[in-house]
Amino acid sequence: MPGKVLRFVAYGDIHHDRKAARCLTLDDTLGIEQMVHQRVASGKFDFSVFVGDRYLKREPEDEIKVKSDRALAYFLSLRPNAPHYHLVGNHDWTRNNRAWHTSESLRAIPNLFVLDHSGTTLLGDGTQHPWLIHALPADEPFNEGAYNVATGGGLFNLLLFHGIVKGSLMSESSSRVFDNGIDIKELDRPCWDFVIGGDIHVPQTIPFTNTRGGYTGSVLQRTRSDADRLRGWLEVTASLGDGGRWVTATEFAPTRNFFHRETWQVGPETQFSDIKVNETYVSDQAVEIKLVGNRKDVDRVADDPRWKNYKEIMMARSIDVIREYKVEHETAIVDFSTSRGVLDDLSLYMQSGFANVGGLSPDRISAMVSKMREV
């Protein structure tokens, strides 16, 4: 069966809620989810997967849940021939004991498969749907015996998991990694043709040696720390080669920005009119402008009354002006050439004027020195 090709879309961590990060709304998240499924329909993909965390709260408001469930049912009706696999994430369990999850109601949606336990899902006999979906939901330990892997039969084996892999990046802005979590060896198996994870919001590949895959990341910017970071969904094309091994190619499809940040250095000559925010990245976004400099200059620019109208001028959702003061340090020069010991050192330091640190006021230090001299 060389030459067989299948294509699918993966997304996760959408976290529907009434309002998040002071500006992100349910209409925003539902709008992004609609884009995903419209893409599945227009691109004629074979199936789609969601890798967990549908809601922000473990027990979402009834209005939020009903509206989101109805919206998903409508989205899936746009592409009735493409199955949708829905993995349960940690935010989907109402409690940590995994007794019940908020995805139960989704089982009523046609062509949607809820994956809430470790195991394998196969549609038909593998002729019409030549793929196997293997699930590792949130908070479940890996159990090799739970899976029915078919290798060499032309079936594509896709592992979906939700959790933190030890050594994964915490953010794009630093090299910090998670010290705890799933051992990469548990997932790095040649039986998987591809592996996709949810939970970490940063899109990243995992350094597998026996398979390929990684985190698709959150499908949209979730917090202000995501400002100007690429978020979106993953489009995967798998081709069956001559040796019976699937070869995968991925393409990341970014979604729109919701948060933008800029930093400006402020000096004695800086005026409000000198702050030129890039209008390309501001419209309909939450904007944070950090002013950095000494207190006098930063406060002068930050307190300019024209900031009040700037939000409307820039057509931004909000504009927050953050103040970061530079601390100017003075060099303390103390002449210890006349010192005759530790007590003299303390006395000379007192005379220098740099002894007022924390609770050790000059008077208190003087009293301590006097008492030591008496002893």
C-alpha positions, 0 to 999 in steps of 0.5 A, spaced: 500 500 500 505 504 498 503 511 496 497 512 501 496 519 504 492 521 510 491 528 513 489 531 519 488 537 524 490 537 531 489 543 536 488 543 544 488 547 550 482 552 548 480 553 555 473 556 553 471 561 559 466 567 560 472 572 560 480 571 561 486 575 562 481 581 562 480 581 555 479 574 552 472 572 551 468 566 549 466 569 542 474 569 541 475 562 543 469 559 539 471 564 533 478 560 533 475 553 534 470 555 528 476 557 524 479 550 525 473 546 523 472 550 517 479 549 515 478 541 516 472 542 511 475 546 506 482 542 506 478 536 506 482 533 512 481 525 514 480 527 521 481 532 527 484 531 534 483 535 540 488 534 545 485 536 552 483 542 556 476 545 553 474 549 559 478 554 563 475 552 569 474 545 572 466 546 573 464 551 567 458 555 568 452 552 565 451 557 560 458 557 557 458 549 557 451 549 553 453 554 548 460 551 547 457 544 546 452 547 541 457 550 537 462 544 537 456 540 534 455 545 529 462 546 527 462 538 526 456 538 522 460 542 517 465 536 515 460 530 517 465 525 514 471 527 518 471 524 525 473 528 531 477 525 537 477 529 543 482 527 549 480 529 556 485 534 559 487 535 566 482 541 566 476 537 563 476 532 570 472 536 575 476 533 580 483 530 581 480 523 582 478 522 575 471 521 577 467 525 572 469 530 566 466 535 562 466 532 556 461 527 557 456 531 554 460 531 547 458 523 546 451 525 543 455 529 538 455 525 531 462 523 529 465 525 535 469 520 540 471 522 547 477 519 549 477 519 557 481 512 558 488 509 556 486 505 550 486 504 542 480 507 537 479 503 531 474 505 526 471 500 521 476 495 519 482 499 517 480 500 510 476 506 509 479 509 515 487 507 515 489 509 522 489 507 530 488 513 535 491 511 542 489 515 548 493 517 554 488 522 558 491 527 563 493 524 570 493 517 567 500 513 568 502 510 561 500 502 561 503 499 555 498 493 555 492 498 554 494 499 547 492 495 541 498 497 536 498 494 529 504 495 525 506 493 518 499 493 516 498 500 513 495 503 519 497 509 522 498 509 529 497 516 532 498 517 540 495 523 543 497 525 550 495 530 555 501 532 560 507 535 562 513 531 559 520 532 563 525 536 560 519 540 556 520 548 555 516 552 560 516 558 555 519 561 549 523 567 553 527 562 557 531 556 557 527 553 563 524 546 563 520 542 567 523 538 572 518 533 573 513 529 569 512 524 564 519 520 562 520 521 555 522 514 554 515 512 556 512 515 549 518 515 545 517 508 542 517 506 534 510 503 534 508 510 534 508 513 527 506 520 530 505 523 537 501 529 539 501 532 546 497 537 550 497 541 556 503 545 555 501 551 551 508 552 548 508 549 541 515 545 541 517 538 538 520 533 543 527 530 542 524 523 540 529 518 537 524 512 535 518 516 533 516 524 531 512 529 535 511 534 540 506 539 543 501 543 538 501 548 544 495 552 545 490 554 539 490 561 541 494 566 546 491 565 553 495 570 557 499 576 557 505 572 557 503 569 550 503 576 547 506 576 540 507 569 541 505 564 535 499 560 537 495 556 533 493 549 530 497 543 527 496 540 520 499 533 519 500 529 512 502 522 513 505 518 507 506 511 507 513 509 504 515 503 500 518 500 507 511 500 510 513 506 514 509 512 515 513 519 513 510 525 516 510 532 514 507 538 519 505 545 518 503 550 523 497 554 522 498 561 526 491 564 529 490 571 530 494 576 536 490 578 542 496 581 546 501 585 544 507 588 549 512 594 547 518 597 552 520 604 551 526 607 554 524 614 557 530 619 558 529 627 561 528 629 553 522 623 552 515 626 551 509 622 550 509 624 543 515 620 542 512 613 544 510 610 537 506 604 538 506 599 532 499 600 530 499 593 526 499 589 532 495 593 536 488 593 533 483 589 537 488 587 542 490 588 549 496 592 549 501 593 555 506 599 554 512 598 559 516 605 560 523 604 563 527 610 566 528 613 572 522 615 577 521 622 575 522 621 567 517 615 567 512 618 572 512 624 567 510 620 561 506 615 564 502 621 567 500 624 561 493 625 560 493 623 553 493 616 555 486 616 556 484 617 549 490 613 546 486 606 547 480 609 542 485 612 538 489 605 537 483 601 537 485 597 542 481 593 547 485 596 553 492 599 554 496 598 560 502 603 562 507 599 566 512 603 570 519 600 571 524 604 575 531 604 574 535 604 581 541 609 580 546 606 585 552 611 588 559 608 590 560 608 597 568 610 599 570 609 606 577 611 608 579 605 613 586 607 613 586 610 620 582 603 623 585 600 629 580 594 629 573 591 628 570 597 632 573 602 629 571 599 622 564 600 624 565 607 627 568 609 620 562 606 616 557 610 621 561 616 619 560 615 612 553 615 612 551 608 608 550 605 615 542 606 614 540 599 612 534 595 614 533 595 621 540 597 623 539 604 624 545 609 625 543 610 633 542 602 634 549 601 631 552 606 635 549 603 641 551 596 639 558 599 638 558 603 645 556 596 648 562 592 645 567 597 647 565 597 654 565 589 654 
